[in-house]
Amino acid sequence: MNEKKILYFISEAYSDKEIQNNTELAELLLKYAKMLEEGTGYKLVCVKLSNAISRYLVTHKLQFPEALTELFNQIEPEAQKYRGAVSLDMWLNNF
């Protein structure tokens, strides 16, 4: 996975009609696409976007466009790897 793939996945989701009709989701995806374009590491963007999608799902009673599910499924493995690496580093540095 790399920055270009993440940007591609975000772009694919953003182009979905249901997402285009949902201002909140469209703005959410634009925010994270801009973060990538401004040089934020793609792994960190995956974690933040994954968290944002999870919050959206909870606050909207699991009502969401299929494109959002597809995006989440693409970025979540990368987010999990990053979370694991960060927590391992923190754990090891405490000893």
N, C-alpha and C positions, 0 to 999 in steps of 0.2 A: 504494500500500500504506500502511496505517496501523496504529496500535496495536490498534484494534478488529478489523481483519481478521486480524492475527496471533493475537490471543486466540481468535478464532473457529476458525482453523485448528488451533490447539493443542487447543481444546475438542473439535473433531470427532475428532481423532486419539485423544484421551484417552477418548472414549466408545466406541471400538472394543473389542470383547470380547477380542481377543487382547492388546491393550495392558492392559486391565483385569486380565487374568490374569497379567501380567508386572509384578511389583512394581517392578523396576528401571526399566522404561520409564514406568510410571505416575508414579513419584516424579520422574523426570527432567522429564516434561512439567509436573507441578505446580510444580516449582522455577522453570521459566521463565515460567509463567503468573503466579506470584506476583511475579516480578521486574517484569513488565509492570504489574501492579496497584499495585506500590509506586513506580512512576514511572520505572523504568529505560527509557531510550530504546528504541523498538522495533527500530531498526536494529542496535543493539548486542546486543539479545536475539536477533535473527535470526542474527548472527554466532556468538554463543555456543552457541545451540541447534543450528545447523548443524554446528559443530565437535563438539558432544556426540553428535549423531546419527552423524556420520562415525566417531567413536571407537567407538561402540556397534557399528556395522556391522563394523568391523575386528576388534574383540575377540570378536565372536560369529560369526565366519566367514560373514558376509553372510547370516545367518539372521535375518529380521526380518518383522514384520507389514506388510502392504500399506499400512495406514494411516500407517505411519511414512514410507514412500516418498512418499506423497501429501503429507504435511506437509513433508518435505524439499524436494520439488519446488516447493512454494509459497513457502518462505522463502529458498531458496538464491539466487534472483536478487537479492533485496534484500541478502542477506549479501555477495554478490559486489560490488555497487555500493559498499557501505560499506567493504569491504576496499580496493577500488580508490581511493576518495576518501582514505582514511587514508594509504595508501602514496604516493599522489601528493603529498599535503601534506608528508609526511616527506621525500620526495625533493626537493621544491622548497625546503624549508627548509634543506637541507644545502648549498645554493649561495648 
